[in-house]
Amino acid sequence: MLHLATSLAISTLLPVVLAVTRKYNFDIVNANVAPDGFERTGVLVNGMFPGPVVVANKGDSVQIQTNNKLTNPNMRRSTSIHWHGFFQHRTADMDGPSFVTQCPIPPNTTFLYEFDTAGQTGNFWYHSHLSTQYCDGLRGAFPVYDPQDPLQHLYDIDDASTIITLADWYHDFAPHAQQVFLTSTIVPVPDSGLINGVGRFNGGPAVPYAVINVTQGKRYRFRIFSLSCRPFHTFSVDNHTFDVMELDGTEHDPVAVQNVDVYAGQRISIILNANQTVDNYWIRAPPTGGSPTNNPNFNPDLTLAILRYQGAPEVDPTTVNVTGNKLNEADMHPIKEVGPGNLGDKPADYAINLQITQPHIPFFDINGISYVSPSVPVLLQILSGAAKPQDFLPSVIIIPANKIIEVSIPGGGVSHHVQVHGHTFDVVRTSGVDSVTNFVNPPRRDVVAVTSGNTTFRFFSGNAGAWFLHCHIDWHLEAGLAIAFAEAPEDNVSGPTPKLHPSPTWMQAWKNLCPMYDALDPELQ
């Protein structure tokens, strides 16, 4: 279930001028959890799944003291945390992916993540970024509220009760599931799908479904976070139409639909008008990704929650799902306040074509190279003077500063959910519409589905750092589906303002992670 720090319960009511530093303590522990009724040990923040909700207002900074207390030898003992969606401008060292911006945090070690949300608002999340560790449970929501939200006149309620998380859940430990995948070539199939940390599996106990309460006549901004390791979820609410108004931290002109696909790592906001008869209604989010024939526990149709109107009896709904209009991502257009289409329609300054192939199943190649993590993080290589292609492994691409970068990814075959760290991007050609481009007001987000056609997106390289591009199906990432961008290497080591944390003590703690990790026995890594 969702957990929200009580000290921040009313933080969204505070004006933006009171921007503060929000402090959290994360104990990364092994603890028992049974979100679908099957008890297993997980990798958890403060013993919770999903992890505690991190809350901020526009302009706030955060400090998250991360204490690695992991002890279970069946799962990874080291860790790192990525704060998904935050640009980390001038704080690339806080981004979190292991061997891209840092070495993992060893057991019995404390590390402080500290960064400014820097004016970003909307839905973000956090998760482990070491191997497939977040599939074992280290994942949670991170909303940033805007007290002057340009679209706030469209909804009445936006608080802790309107946060919805979607996740897949595995009964097997991630390292073992990964080993089976790499030998069998069958991508792990979840045992269940979860809504707000609760779900069921075939033959399992009737775990009570999560209940989301509404009052008739009120309009709700539901913030929906995909914490998925593999599948995408098709979200709907029986008998209700809703307006999609945010993609991955960028608000868009609302589009009315009856269902929406939310891919691994994506976040959306919807506005639902509680205008139906007082009753109970099924909330549905069946996962797509993996065949039940490869895991008989898995039943996508058991991924349910209950929308309960005030005054309705406390019983399960009897409503029926009626297939309606699905969101077409190409119909989403950013609101005028965020500058839609501001990259223009001229040819890009720097074009990159990423060809995904699988010559050696189950491993993936991008442009003929399967990603392997370097022994020294890419960011540390840059800070040590690496600036030319020959200074890096072949899976690192150097991109110049202050240019329009265009990335094209031909689809076909296996579906992928592609994220770029450090940026949002304009999806000028959405998946499946090969001949249609939109430079005027394309959707803007940070994770895009690549299914068919030639998915193409653009971003401006104004954020020096080392940024990961990878499939957010975590099993695909572990099988090599990634590259790293070394963005403006020279601007990371010189320039008018600091690029990394200004504290010498903190910088030394960051640099110490690598020798500490390298000295560990393999079972502790």
One Martini backbone bead per residue (centre of mass of N, CA, C, O) as a GRO file, in nm:
protein
  525
    1MET     BB    1   0.103   0.031   0.007
    2LEU     BB    2   0.077   0.354   0.067
    3HIS     BB    3   0.331   0.596   0.179
    4LEU     BB    4   0.320   0.899   0.386
    5ALA     BB    5   0.466   1.145   0.519
    6THR     BB    6   0.327   1.326   0.772
    7SER     BB    7   0.500   1.593   0.750
    8LEU     BB    8   0.380   1.613   0.424
    9ALA     BB    9   0.062   1.613   0.399
   10ILE     BB   10   0.050   1.958   0.358
   11SER     BB   11   0.260   2.059   0.139
   12THR     BB   12   0.061   2.134  -0.108
   13LEU     BB   13  -0.037   2.413   0.047
   14LEU     BB   14   0.219   2.550  -0.009
   15PRO     BB   15   0.392   2.794  -0.119
   16VAL     BB   16   0.652   2.835  -0.340
   17VAL     BB   17   0.817   3.044  -0.157
   18LEU     BB   18   0.862   2.785   0.058
   19ALA     BB   19   1.107   2.658  -0.027
   20VAL     BB   20   1.264   2.348   0.057
   21THR     BB   21   1.419   2.092   0.247
   22ARG     BB   22   1.377   1.754   0.201
   23LYS     BB   23   1.385   1.489   0.444
   24TYR     BB   24   1.523   1.154   0.420
   25ASN     BB   25   1.505   0.804   0.526
   26PHE     BB   26   1.684   0.522   0.387
   27ASP     BB   27   1.625   0.186   0.448
   28ILE     BB   28   1.794  -0.081   0.307
   29VAL     BB   29   1.608  -0.385   0.310
   30ASN     BB   30   1.533  -0.705   0.433
   31ALA     BB   31   1.191  -0.808   0.382
   32ASN     BB   32   0.882  -0.910   0.431
   33VAL     BB   33   0.641  -0.979   0.160
   34ALA     BB   34   0.266  -0.980   0.039
   35PRO     BB   35   0.096  -0.842  -0.213
   36ASP     BB   36  -0.037  -1.148  -0.321
   37GLY     BB   37   0.015  -1.364  -0.061
   38PHE     BB   38   0.317  -1.411  -0.121
   39GLU     BB   39   0.588  -1.486   0.066
   40ARG     BB   40   0.876  -1.269   0.069
   41THR     BB   41   1.182  -1.140   0.008
   42GLY     BB   42   1.299  -0.806  -0.008
   43VAL     BB   43   1.385  -0.490  -0.155
   44LEU     BB   44   1.357  -0.225   0.081
   45VAL     BB   45   1.201   0.068   0.196
   46ASN     BB   46   1.139   0.059   0.518
   47GLY     BB   47   0.972  -0.220   0.456
   48MET     BB   48   0.836  -0.125   0.177
   49PHE     BB   49   0.548  -0.188  -0.052
   50PRO     BB   50   0.589   0.044  -0.170
   51GLY     BB   51   0.763   0.293  -0.120
   52PRO     BB   52   0.795   0.581  -0.001
   53VAL     BB   53   0.663   0.883  -0.047
   54VAL     BB   54   0.796   1.143  -0.228
   55VAL     BB   55   0.766   1.491  -0.140
   56ALA     BB   56   0.710   1.794  -0.336
   57ASN     BB   57   0.769   2.119  -0.429
   58LYS     BB   58   0.818   2.366  -0.609
   59GLY     BB   59   1.175   2.419  -0.559
   60ASP     BB   60   1.267   2.193  -0.410
   61SER     BB   61   1.469   2.006  -0.201
   62VAL     BB   62   1.668   1.703  -0.148
   63GLN     BB   63   1.732   1.457   0.122
   64ILE     BB   64   1.870   1.117   0.095
   65GLN     BB   65   1.936   0.888   0.326
   66THR     BB   66   2.134   0.598   0.244
   67ASN     BB   67   2.098   0.274   0.397
   68ASN     BB   68   2.284  -0.016   0.371
   69LYS     BB   69   2.111  -0.332   0.499
   70LEU     BB   70   2.193  -0.569   0.332
   71THR     BB   71   2.187  -0.960   0.364
   72ASN     BB   72   2.081  -1.123   0.126
   73PRO     BB   73   2.225  -1.372  -0.085
   74ASN     BB   74   1.984  -1.382  -0.318
   75MET     BB   75   2.066  -1.079  -0.344
   76ARG     BB   76   2.157  -0.783  -0.386
   77ARG     BB   77   2.376  -0.587  -0.170
   78SER     BB   78   2.394  -0.366  -0.337
   79THR     BB   79   2.334  -0.010  -0.442
   80SER     BB   80   2.106   0.213  -0.625
   81ILE     BB   81   1.950   0.541  -0.706
   82HIS     BB   82   1.692   0.652  -0.914
   83TRP     BB   83   1.556   0.977  -1.029
   84HIS     BB   84   1.297   0.973  -1.220
   85GLY     BB   85   1.303   1.274  -1.440
   86PHE     BB   86   1.541   1.419  -1.340
   87PHE     BB   87   1.787   1.628  -1.470
   88GLN     BB   88   2.039   1.709  -1.299
   89HIS     BB   89   2.138   1.994  -1.308
   90ARG     BB   90   2.463   1.993  -1.190
   91THR     BB   91   2.380   1.668  -1.078
   92ALA     BB   92   2.481   1.393  -1.216
   93ASP     BB   93   2.581   1.237  -0.948
   94MET     BB   94   2.252   1.189  -0.866
   95ASP     BB   95   2.114   0.984  -1.067
   96GLY     BB   96   2.228   0.649  -1.002
   97PRO     BB   97   2.349   0.477  -1.218
   98SER     BB   98   2.531   0.215  -1.245
   99PHE     BB   99   2.832   0.301  -1.414
  100VAL     BB  100   2.754   0.606  -1.498
  101THR     BB  101   2.746   0.797  -1.207
  102GLN     BB  102   2.818   0.537  -1.026
  103CYS     BB  103   2.881   0.348  -0.765
  104PRO     BB  104   2.786   0.133  -0.561
  105ILE     BB  105   2.641   0.069  -0.252
  106PRO     BB  106   2.755  -0.074   0.002
  107PRO     BB  107   2.739  -0.247   0.259
  108ASN     BB  108   2.727  -0.061   0.541
  109THR     BB  109   2.636   0.210   0.384
  110THR     BB  110   2.634   0.566   0.347
  111PHE     BB  111   2.430   0.780   0.131
  112LEU     BB  112   2.388   1.107  -0.017
  113TYR     BB  113   2.108   1.241  -0.160
  114GLU     BB  114   2.134   1.561  -0.346
  115PHE     BB  115   1.870   1.781  -0.476
  116ASP     BB  116   1.716   1.978  -0.721
  117THR     BB  117   1.405   2.019  -0.876
  118ALA     BB  118   1.420   2.280  -1.061
  119GLY     BB  119   1.094   2.334  -1.136
  120GLN     BB  120   0.985   2.066  -1.139
  121THR     BB  121   0.680   1.890  -1.232
  122GLY     BB  122   0.504   1.607  -1.117
  123ASN     BB  123   0.581   1.274  -1.220
  124PHE     BB  124   0.782   1.064  -1.029
  125TRP     BB  125   1.060   0.833  -0.952
  126TYR     BB  126   1.200   0.543  -0.783
  127HIS     BB  127   1.500   0.326  -0.826
  128SER     BB  128   1.683   0.086  -0.875
  129HIS     BB  129   2.031   0.083  -1.054
  130LEU     BB  130   2.096  -0.243  -1.017
  131SER     BB  131   2.031  -0.417  -1.235
  132THR     BB  132   1.731  -0.608  -1.116
  133GLN     BB  133   1.653  -0.499  -0.823
  134TYR     BB  134   1.367  -0.359  -0.850
  135CYS     BB  135   1.211  -0.635  -0.877
  136ASP     BB  136   1.249  -0.673  -0.548
  137GLY     BB  137   1.119  -0.350  -0.455
  138LEU     BB  138   1.288  -0.084  -0.533
  139ARG     BB  139   1.006   0.130  -0.532
  140GLY     BB  140   0.867   0.470  -0.603
  141ALA     BB  141   0.705   0.764  -0.548
  142PHE     BB  142   0.743   1.127  -0.695
  143PRO     BB  143   0.581   1.398  -0.628
  144VAL     BB  144   0.539   1.732  -0.778
  145TYR     BB  145   0.404   2.025  -0.673
  146ASP     BB  146   0.183   2.294  -0.806
  147PRO     BB  147   0.031   2.571  -0.675
  148GLN     BB  148   0.034   2.696  -0.999
  149ASP     BB  149  -0.133   2.523  -1.173
  150PRO     BB  150  -0.266   2.568  -1.491
  151LEU     BB  151  -0.486   2.303  -1.435
  152GLN     BB  152  -0.644   2.332  -1.152
  153HIS     BB  153  -0.942   2.403  -1.262
  154LEU     BB  154  -1.003   2.082  -1.341
  155TYR     BB  155  -0.971   2.023  -1.025
  156ASP     BB  156  -1.020   1.926  -0.668
  157ILE     BB  157  -0.832   1.662  -0.630
  158ASP     BB  158  -0.478   1.648  -0.487
  159ASP     BB  159  -0.342   1.371  -0.325
  160ALA     BB  160  -0.261   1.087  -0.162
  161SER     BB  161  -0.540   0.948  -0.267
  162THR     BB  162  -0.437   0.995  -0.597
  163ILE     BB  163  -0.232   0.767  -0.583
  164ILE     BB  164  -0.108   0.542  -0.847
  165THR     BB  165   0.018   0.213  -0.863
  166LEU     BB  166   0.207   0.016  -1.099
  167ALA     BB  167   0.281  -0.345  -1.098
  168ASP     BB  168   0.504  -0.599  -1.082
  169TRP     BB  169   0.536  -0.952  -0.963
  170TYR     BB  170   0.779  -1.167  -0.795
  171HIS     BB  171   0.870  -1.477  -0.648
  172ASP     BB  172   1.137  -1.448  -0.755
  173PHE     BB  173   1.451  -1.382  -0.762
  174ALA     BB  174   1.617  -1.182  -0.972
  175PRO     BB  175   1.889  -1.335  -1.016
  176HIS     BB  176   1.749  -1.603  -1.092
  177ALA     BB  177   1.565  -1.504  -1.317
  178GLN     BB  178   1.801  -1.403  -1.489
  179GLN     BB  179   1.946  -1.673  -1.526
  180VAL     BB  180   1.712  -1.815  -1.667
  181PHE     BB  181   1.690  -1.620  -1.903
  182LEU     BB  182   1.992  -1.655  -2.017
  183THR     BB  183   1.933  -1.975  -2.071
  184SER     BB  184   1.624  -1.983  -2.198
  185THR     BB  185   1.515  -1.688  -2.327
  186ILE     BB  186   1.295  -1.626  -2.111
  187VAL     BB  187   1.120  -1.383  -2.006
  188PRO     BB  188   1.010  -1.285  -1.727
  189VAL     BB  189   0.711  -1.368  -1.555
  190PRO     BB  190   0.483  -1.259  -1.376
  191ASP     BB  191   0.264  -1.339  -1.107
  192SER     BB  192   0.171  -1.027  -1.086
  193GLY     BB  193  -0.050  -0.756  -1.051
  194LEU     BB  194  -0.041  -0.410  -0.926
  195ILE     BB  195  -0.241  -0.196  -0.709
  196ASN     BB  196  -0.116  -0.036  -0.462
  197GLY     BB  197   0.037  -0.317  -0.373
  198VAL     BB  198  -0.205  -0.503  -0.500
  199GLY     BB  199  -0.282  -0.863  -0.554
  200ARG     BB  200  -0.321  -1.151  -0.777
  201PHE     BB  201  -0.317  -1.512  -0.817
  202ASN     BB  202  -0.330  -1.809  -0.928
  203GLY     BB  203  -0.433  -1.982  -0.636
  204GLY     BB  204  -0.453  -1.757  -0.451
  205PRO     BB  205  -0.534  -1.538  -0.238
  206ALA     BB  206  -0.793  -1.305  -0.136
  207VAL     BB  207  -0.680  -1.023  -0.169
  208PRO     BB  208  -0.748  -0.721  -0.096
  209TYR     BB  209  -0.837  -0.463  -0.261
  210ALA     BB  210  -0.788  -0.165  -0.355
  211VAL     BB  211  -0.917   0.154  -0.236
  212ILE     BB  212  -1.088   0.428  -0.401
  213ASN     BB  213  -1.210   0.729  -0.290
  214VAL     BB  214  -1.521   0.902  -0.368
  215THR     BB  215  -1.711   1.194  -0.462
  216GLN     BB  216  -1.981   1.300  -0.581
  217GLY     BB  217  -1.886   1.572  -0.808
  218LYS     BB  218  -1.590   1.521  -0.816
  219ARG     BB  219  -1.252   1.610  -0.914
  220TYR     BB  220  -0.972   1.399  -1.018
  221ARG     BB  221  -0.622   1.372  -0.969
  222PHE     BB  222  -0.458   1.111  -1.109
  223ARG     BB  223  -0.154   0.955  -1.017
  224ILE     BB  224   0.033   0.755  -1.248
  225PHE     BB  225   0.257   0.477  -1.177
  226SER     BB  226   0.512   0.302  -1.334
  227LEU     BB  227   0.687   0.015  -1.168
  228SER     BB  228   0.785  -0.155  -1.394
  229CYS     BB  229   0.986  -0.426  -1.534
  230ARG     BB  230   0.793  -0.497  -1.804
  231PRO     BB  231   0.506  -0.426  -1.837
  232PHE     BB  232   0.213  -0.305  -1.957
  233HIS     BB  233  -0.065  -0.093  -1.870
  234THR     BB  234  -0.424  -0.098  -1.887
  235PHE     BB  235  -0.611   0.178  -1.808
  236SER     BB  236  -0.926   0.168  -1.620
  237VAL     BB  237  -1.280   0.275  -1.567
  238ASP     BB  238  -1.570   0.185  -1.512
  239ASN     BB  239  -1.797   0.411  -1.666
  240HIS     BB  240  -1.539   0.595  -1.745
  241THR     BB  241  -1.419   0.905  -1.829
  242PHE     BB  242  -1.095   1.055  -1.911
  243ASP     BB  243  -0.826   1.293  -1.867
  244VAL     BB  244  -0.531   1.342  -2.020
  245MET     BB  245  -0.257   1.579  -1.868
  246GLU     BB  246   0.007   1.387  -1.835
  247LEU     BB  247   0.365   1.337  -1.924
  248ASP     BB  248   0.635   1.290  -1.751
  249GLY     BB  249   0.608   1.606  -1.622
  250THR     BB  250   0.412   1.700  -1.865
  251GLU     BB  251   0.181   1.912  -1.965
  252HIS     BB  252  -0.137   1.864  -2.131
  253ASP     BB  253  -0.381   1.863  -2.327
  254PRO     BB  254  -0.671   1.737  -2.280
  255VAL     BB  255  -0.774   1.384  -2.320
  256ALA     BB  256  -1.040   1.183  -2.402
  257VAL     BB  257  -1.085   0.859  -2.241
  258GLN     BB  258  -1.102   0.497  -2.145
  259ASN     BB  259  -0.791   0.429  -2.216
  260VAL     BB  260  -0.441   0.346  -2.110
  261ASP     BB  261  -0.108   0.310  -2.184
  262VAL     BB  262   0.147   0.205  -1.941
  263TYR     BB  263   0.473   0.212  -1.936
  264ALA     BB  264   0.765   0.144  -1.834
  265GLY     BB  265   0.823   0.440  -1.635
  266GLN     BB  266   0.565   0.576  -1.664
  267ARG     BB  267   0.367   0.885  -1.636
  268ILE     BB  268   0.042   1.003  -1.528
  269SER     BB  269  -0.241   1.222  -1.567
  270ILE     BB  270  -0.579   1.230  -1.449
  271ILE     BB  271  -0.925   1.324  -1.505
  272LEU     BB  272  -1.190   1.245  -1.278
  273ASN     BB  273  -1.537   1.232  -1.293
  274ALA     BB  274  -1.771   1.182  -1.030
  275ASN     BB  275  -2.068   1.114  -1.231
  276GLN     BB  276  -2.185   0.863  -1.109
  277THR     BB  277  -2.330   0.630  -0.961
  278VAL     BB  278  -2.356   0.516  -0.659
  279ASP     BB  279  -2.070   0.298  -0.636
  280ASN     BB  280  -1.892   0.025  -0.768
  281TYR     BB  281  -1.568   0.019  -0.948
  282TRP     BB  282  -1.359  -0.098  -1.171
  283ILE     BB  283  -1.014  -0.113  -1.170
  284ARG     BB  284  -0.795  -0.143  -1.455
  285ALA     BB  285  -0.449  -0.320  -1.514
  286PRO     BB  286  -0.352  -0.502  -1.742
  287PRO     BB  287  -0.087  -0.685  -1.827
  288THR     BB  288   0.166  -0.660  -2.091
  289GLY     BB  289   0.396  -0.928  -2.071
  290GLY     BB  290   0.372  -1.228  -2.109
  291SER     BB  291   0.298  -1.563  -2.076
  292PRO     BB  292   0.106  -1.783  -1.892
  293THR     BB  293   0.261  -2.038  -2.002
  294ASN     BB  294   0.532  -1.932  -1.832
  295ASN     BB  295   0.307  -1.859  -1.589
  296PRO     BB  296   0.039  -1.982  -1.414
  297ASN     BB  297  -0.004  -1.737  -1.210
  298PHE     BB  298  -0.072  -1.553  -1.450
  299ASN     BB  299  -0.339  -1.291  -1.436
  300PRO     BB  300  -0.428  -0.999  -1.570
  301ASP     BB  301  -0.740  -0.983  -1.459
  302LEU     BB  302  -0.632  -0.941  -1.142
  303THR     BB  303  -0.576  -0.631  -1.205
  304LEU     BB  304  -0.721  -0.465  -0.933
  305ALA     BB  305  -0.963  -0.216  -0.829
  306ILE     BB  306  -1.154   0.023  -0.625
  307LEU     BB  307  -1.419   0.241  -0.696
  308ARG     BB  308  -1.556   0.437  -0.424
  309TYR     BB  309  -1.838   0.569  -0.337
  310GLN     BB  310  -1.991   0.760  -0.136
  311GLY     BB  311  -2.230   0.523   0.003
  312ALA     BB  312  -2.124   0.264  -0.072
  313PRO     BB  313  -2.086  -0.048  -0.051
  314GLU     BB  314  -1.862  -0.303   0.088
  315VAL     BB  315  -1.814  -0.418  -0.224
  316ASP     BB  316  -1.786  -0.569  -0.501
  317PRO     BB  317  -1.801  -0.526  -0.811
  318THR     BB  318  -2.029  -0.560  -1.123
  319THR     BB  319  -1.883  -0.450  -1.344
  320VAL     BB  320  -1.815  -0.386  -1.695
  321ASN     BB  321  -1.600  -0.411  -1.951
  322VAL     BB  322  -1.570  -0.147  -2.198
  323THR     BB  323  -1.449  -0.089  -2.486
  324GLY     BB  324  -1.269   0.197  -2.576
  325ASN     BB  325  -1.095   0.476  -2.600
  326LYS     BB  326  -0.767   0.505  -2.688
  327LEU     BB  327  -0.477   0.641  -2.640
  328ASN     BB  328  -0.308   0.864  -2.855
  329GLU     BB  329  -0.010   1.003  -2.828
  330ALA     BB  330  -0.031   1.202  -3.080
  331ASP     BB  331  -0.274   1.373  -2.929
  332MET     BB  332  -0.057   1.499  -2.759
  333HIS     BB  333  -0.023   1.842  -2.617
  334PRO     BB  334   0.143   2.080  -2.497
  335ILE     BB  335   0.129   2.333  -2.315
  336LYS     BB  336   0.205   2.664  -2.363
  337GLU     BB  337   0.394   2.702  -2.104
  338VAL     BB  338   0.623   2.477  -2.235
  339GLY     BB  339   0.680   2.498  -2.542
  340PRO     BB  340   0.573   2.384  -2.803
  341GLY     BB  341   0.796   2.311  -3.056
  342ASN     BB  342   1.088   2.458  -2.973
  343LEU     BB  343   1.281   2.290  -3.191
  344GLY     BB  344   1.154   2.268  -3.451
  345ASP     BB  345   1.186   2.183  -3.829
  346LYS     BB  346   1.467   2.150  -3.859
  347PRO     BB  347   1.737   2.007  -3.897
  348ALA     BB  348   1.931   1.840  -3.717
  349ASP     BB  349   2.249   1.861  -3.577
  350TYR     BB  350   2.213   1.555  -3.447
  351ALA     BB  351   2.207   1.226  -3.570
  352ILE     BB  352   2.055   0.917  -3.442
  353ASN     BB  353   2.083   0.568  -3.505
  354LEU     BB  354   1.900   0.290  -3.353
  355GLN     BB  355   1.980  -0.049  -3.389
  356ILE     BB  356   1.788  -0.324  -3.305
  357THR     BB  357   1.923  -0.640  -3.208
  358GLN     BB  358   1.941  -1.032  -3.209
  359PRO     BB  359   2.204  -1.234  -3.269
  360HIS     BB  360   2.221  -1.324  -2.937
  361ILE     BB  361   2.022  -1.496  -2.786
  362PRO     BB  362   1.902  -1.269  -2.543
  363PHE     BB  363   2.067  -1.051  -2.664
  364PHE     BB  364   2.138  -0.707  -2.720
  365ASP     BB  365   2.173  -0.470  -2.984
  366ILE     BB  366   2.338  -0.153  -3.060
  367ASN     BB  367   2.492  -0.116  -3.334
  368GLY     BB  368   2.641  -0.410  -3.262
  369ILE     BB  369   2.612  -0.350  -2.938
  370SER     BB  370   2.650  -0.476  -2.619
  371TYR     BB  371   2.591  -0.377  -2.315
  372VAL     BB  372   2.858  -0.291  -2.083
  373SER     BB  373   2.969  -0.228  -1.792
  374PRO     BB  374   3.185  -0.034  -1.663
  375SER     BB  375   3.431  -0.006  -1.417
  376VAL     BB  376   3.400   0.301  -1.482
  377PRO     BB  377   3.226   0.556  -1.463
  378VAL     BB  378   3.147   0.778  -1.700
  379LEU     BB  379   3.165   1.036  -1.529
  380LEU     BB  380   3.450   0.978  -1.418
  381GLN     BB  381   3.587   0.976  -1.690
  382ILE     BB  382   3.524   1.268  -1.762
  383LEU     BB  383   3.664   1.394  -1.504
  384SER     BB  384   3.946   1.248  -1.615
  385GLY     BB  385   3.929   1.344  -1.951
  386ALA     BB  386   3.720   1.223  -2.117
  387ALA     BB  387   3.635   1.321  -2.489
  388LYS     BB  388   3.675   1.074  -2.677
  389PRO     BB  389   3.589   0.790  -2.828
  390GLN     BB  390   3.860   0.632  -2.740
  391ASP     BB  391   3.794   0.675  -2.419
  392PHE     BB  392   3.562   0.471  -2.473
  393LEU     BB  393   3.328   0.274  -2.501
  394PRO     BB  394   3.125   0.195  -2.774
  395SER     BB  395   2.848   0.259  -2.589
  396VAL     BB  396   2.956   0.556  -2.615
  397ILE     BB  397   2.806   0.876  -2.686
  398ILE     BB  398   2.892   1.172  -2.823
  399ILE     BB  399   2.756   1.495  -2.741
  400PRO     BB  400   2.696   1.805  -2.811
  401ALA     BB  401   2.655   2.122  -2.729
  402ASN     BB  402   2.377   2.296  -2.796
  403LYS     BB  403   2.183   2.082  -2.949
  404ILE     BB  404   1.995   1.915  -3.183
  405ILE     BB  405   1.870   1.599  -3.102
  406GLU     BB  406   1.827   1.299  -3.301
  407VAL     BB  407   1.629   1.001  -3.243
  408SER     BB  408   1.628   0.681  -3.404
  409ILE     BB  409   1.394   0.385  -3.380
  410PRO     BB  410   1.355   0.104  -3.514
  411GLY     BB  411   1.115  -0.124  -3.537
  412GLY     BB  412   1.032  -0.447  -3.451
  413GLY     BB  413   0.908  -0.701  -3.285
  414VAL     BB  414   1.024  -0.611  -3.004
  415SER     BB  415   0.930  -0.446  -2.732
  416HIS     BB  416   1.001  -0.105  -2.611
  417HIS     BB  417   1.114   0.109  -2.323
  418VAL     BB  418   1.244   0.430  -2.367
  419GLN     BB  419   1.505   0.596  -2.194
  420VAL     BB  420   1.618   0.932  -2.095
  421HIS     BB  421   1.841   1.079  -1.924
  422GLY     BB  422   1.827   1.431  -1.841
  423HIS     BB  423   1.546   1.422  -2.013
  424THR     BB  424   1.331   1.545  -2.237
  425PHE     BB  425   1.113   1.469  -2.524
  426ASP     BB  426   1.022   1.493  -2.862
  427VAL     BB  427   0.769   1.311  -3.033
  428VAL     BB  428   0.773   1.332  -3.379
  429ARG     BB  429   0.755   1.001  -3.394
  430THR     BB  430   0.548   0.766  -3.345
  431SER     BB  431   0.464   0.464  -3.291
  432GLY     BB  432   0.334   0.334  -3.604
  433VAL     BB  433   0.395   0.634  -3.770
  434ASP     BB  434   0.619   0.662  -4.008
  435SER     BB  435   0.492   0.922  -4.196
  436VAL     BB  436   0.452   1.093  -3.925
  437THR     BB  437   0.508   1.433  -3.838
  438ASN     BB  438   0.574   1.653  -3.536
  439PHE     BB  439   0.688   2.000  -3.481
  440VAL     BB  440   0.468   2.175  -3.325
  441ASN     BB  441   0.313   1.950  -3.090
  442PRO     BB  442   0.463   1.729  -2.947
  443PRO     BB  443   0.508   1.497  -2.743
  444ARG     BB  444   0.625   1.495  -2.392
  445ARG     BB  445   0.896   1.292  -2.257
  446ASP     BB  446   1.102   0.996  -2.111
  447VAL     BB  447   0.912   0.759  -2.225
  448VAL     BB  448   0.910   0.526  -2.504
  449ALA     BB  449   0.748   0.345  -2.733
  450VAL     BB  450   0.880   0.056  -2.920
  451THR     BB  451   0.735  -0.124  -3.195
  452SER     BB  452   0.697   0.046  -3.466
  453GLY     BB  453   0.862   0.179  -3.696
  454ASN     BB  454   1.016   0.525  -3.654
  455THR     BB  455   1.108   0.629  -3.379
  456THR     BB  456   1.111   0.988  -3.290
  457PHE     BB  457   1.339   1.215  -3.115
  458ARG     BB  458   1.388   1.531  -2.932
  459PHE     BB  459   1.673   1.725  -2.803
  460PHE     BB  460   1.852   1.940  -2.586
  461SER     BB  461   2.208   1.990  -2.524
  462GLY     BB  462   2.189   2.148  -2.196
  463ASN     BB  463   2.311   1.877  -2.014
  464ALA     BB  464   2.567   1.801  -1.867
  465GLY     BB  465   2.678   1.452  -1.891
  466ALA     BB  466   2.577   1.121  -1.790
  467TRP     BB  467   2.349   0.939  -2.006
  468PHE     BB  468   2.098   0.714  -2.012
  469LEU     BB  469   2.003   0.468  -2.258
  470HIS     BB  470   1.707   0.258  -2.217
  471CYS     BB  471   1.543  -0.013  -2.137
  472HIS     BB  472   1.266  -0.055  -1.900
  473ILE     BB  473   1.311  -0.341  -1.938
  474ASP     BB  474   1.513  -0.484  -1.721
  475TRP     BB  475   1.590  -0.743  -1.877
  476HIS     BB  476   1.694  -0.595  -2.130
  477LEU     BB  477   1.914  -0.430  -2.001
  478GLU     BB  478   2.073  -0.683  -1.895
  479ALA     BB  479   2.093  -0.767  -2.221
  480GLY     BB  480   2.212  -0.472  -2.357
  481LEU     BB  481   1.981  -0.230  -2.378
  482ALA     BB  482   2.221   0.015  -2.429
  483ILE     BB  483   2.339   0.349  -2.368
  484ALA     BB  484   2.572   0.627  -2.352
  485PHE     BB  485   2.587   0.969  -2.280
  486ALA     BB  486   2.832   1.218  -2.360
  487GLU     BB  487   2.764   1.532  -2.253
  488ALA     BB  488   2.967   1.765  -2.288
  489PRO     BB  489   3.249   1.695  -2.147
  490GLU     BB  490   3.387   1.979  -2.103
  491ASP     BB  491   3.141   2.092  -1.913
  492ASN     BB  492   3.221   1.905  -1.658
  493VAL     BB  493   3.527   2.056  -1.607
  494SER     BB  494   3.405   2.331  -1.718
  495GLY     BB  495   3.293   2.657  -1.625
  496PRO     BB  496   3.077   2.887  -1.460
  497THR     BB  497   2.966   2.625  -1.305
  498PRO     BB  498   2.900   2.379  -1.117
  499LYS     BB  499   2.842   2.023  -1.185
  500LEU     BB  500   2.872   1.944  -0.887
  501HIS     BB  501   2.909   1.892  -0.582
  502PRO     BB  502   3.048   2.140  -0.365
  503SER     BB  503   3.133   1.932  -0.157
  504PRO     BB  504   3.421   1.781  -0.068
  505THR     BB  505   3.308   1.560   0.117
  506TRP     BB  506   3.102   1.448  -0.079
  507MET     BB  507   3.288   1.390  -0.319
  508GLN     BB  508   3.453   1.179  -0.167
  509ALA     BB  509   3.221   0.983  -0.115
  510TRP     BB  510   3.168   0.928  -0.414
  511LYS     BB  511   3.460   0.830  -0.488
  512ASN     BB  512   3.467   0.591  -0.269
  513LEU     BB  513   3.275   0.381  -0.392
  514CYS     BB  514   3.462   0.229  -0.586
  515PRO     BB  515   3.679   0.104  -0.397
  516MET     BB  516   3.471  -0.031  -0.215
  517TYR     BB  517   3.335  -0.210  -0.428
  518ASP     BB  518   3.591  -0.349  -0.550
  519ALA     BB  519   3.662  -0.489  -0.256
  520LEU     BB  520   3.444  -0.679  -0.284
  521ASP     BB  521   3.290  -0.948  -0.269
  522PRO     BB  522   3.078  -1.078  -0.494
  523GLU     BB  523   2.837  -1.135  -0.281
  524LEU     BB  524   2.837  -0.804  -0.210
  525GLN     BB  525   2.755  -0.679  -0.504
   0.00000   0.00000   0.00000
